[in-house]
Amino acid sequence: MRIKLKKHRSIHVAFGCLAFYSNSLSWADENLLGYVKGAETLPEGSWEIYQTLTRRADKDTGHYTAYNAKTEVGYGLTDRLSLTGNIGLQAIDTSGLIIDGYLPEDEKYSLRPSGVEVAFKYNFLKPALDDIGLATYLAMKYDWLDKLSAATQK
């Protein structure tokens, strides 16, 4: 019985180490299509909140670290129509970058408001009731900071 427990514990430790090691070696990729939204809308009268934090780092030369945070609140106006609003924050720490014409200056600042968005999603087909889900998403967004630097958008 004792041998089985040791063997079992060793397997857990091995998987834990493997998961930690593989996570430390993984490299981020870009979301070519952005973040995917589902076709479902919120039920009438219900609320939800999302908090998203994205970290971008490392360039070939110099130091580059940027954070984008988004807090999104959604409300179900009807069973087929949802309203969401969000506020974006960003922080940047750059130094020694050599990129032709973009981010030529060193800059560093902590999280600050960078933009707002209001969106509506209308559901035509519900995946839970129909064979497929189909919805339309309309968003109005205003960013006053450039996503890659502190430059004010014009």
N, C-alpha and C positions, 0 to 999 in steps of 0.2 A: 504494500500500500504506500509506503514511504517513497519508493522508487517512482511510482506513477505520479505522485505529487511533484517531485523534483523535476521529472520529465515535463509535466504539464506546465510548471512554472517557467522552465527554460524556454519552452515554446512561446509563452506570452512575452517574456523578456526579449527573445529574438525578434518577434514580430514588432514589438514596440521600438526596438532599435532600428529595425529596417524602415519602419514608417517615419521615424525621426530623420534618419539618414537620407531617405529618398526625398523627403520634403525639403531638406536643406539643399539638395542638389537640383531641385526643379527650377526651371526658369519660366517667367511669366510670358504670356503671349498676348497679342492684341485681340480684342473682341471686334472682329471685322464687321459684324452686323450690330454692334452695340449690345445692349442687354435685352434679351428676349422677353417680351411680355406675353402672358397667356391671354386666351380669349374670354375667360371668365370675368364677370363683374361682381362687385360686392352686393350682397342682398340689401334691399331697401332698409335704410336707417342704421346700417352697421358701419363701423369705423375700423381702420387698421393703420398701423404706422410701420414704416421701414426705415432702417438706418443702414446706409451703405458707406464703406470706407475703402477707397482705392489708393494703393501706394505704387508710385512709379519711381524707379531708381536705376542708376548705373548708365553711364554713357562710356564711349571708348576712351575719352580723356576727361580729366577733371572730376568733380563731384556733383552729382545731381540726385536729389531726393524731392519728391513732390507728393502731397496728399490731397485728395479730393474727397470730401465728405458730403453726403446728401441725406437730409431728413425729409421723408415723404409721408404725408398724411392723406389717406383716402377715405371717401364717404360714399355710400350707396344711395344715390338720389332716388332711383327706382331699381327694380330687379334687373333691368337691362342697361342702366346708365349709371356710371360711377364718375365722381369728380375727385381729382387728386391735386395737391399743391405741394411744392417742395422748395426748400432753400438749400443752396449749395455753399460750401465753405472750401477754402483751399489754403495750403501752406506750401512754401517752396524754400529749399536750401540748395543753392548752386554756387560753385566756385571753380575757377580754372577751366571752364568749358571752352572748347575750340570748335564752334559750329558756324559756318559761313552765314553771316547775316541774321542769325536767330539766337537769342539768349547770349549776346556777347558780354553782358555785365554779370558780375557776381551779385547775388541777392539772397536775402534770408528773411523770412517772416513767418510767424505762427498762423494758425487757422484764422481766416477772416472771411466775411461774407463775399461771395463771388457771383451769385446769380439766383434768380427765382424762376419757377415754372408753374403753370396751371394747365391741367390736362383733363380731357373728357374721354371716356371709353364707352362706346355703345356696342352691345352684344346682339348680333343677329342670330347666330346659332350657338347653342350651349353644348359643349362636349359631353356633359353628363346626361343630356336628354336626346341630343341629335347624334348622328354618326361622326360629325366633325364640329369644331368650334370655329366661329367666324365673328370677328369684331373689328371695329374701326377705332382708331386712336388719334385724337387731335390735340396737339400741345402748342402752347404759346410760351416761349422761353426768352428771358432777357439775362445775358451775362455781361457784367461790367468789368470783369478781369479776364485777361487772356488765360486760357487753360494751362499754358506752358510757362508763363512768366507773370510778373506783377503788372505788366503793361495794361493800362486802361484801354478798353475797346472803344473805337470811335464810331 
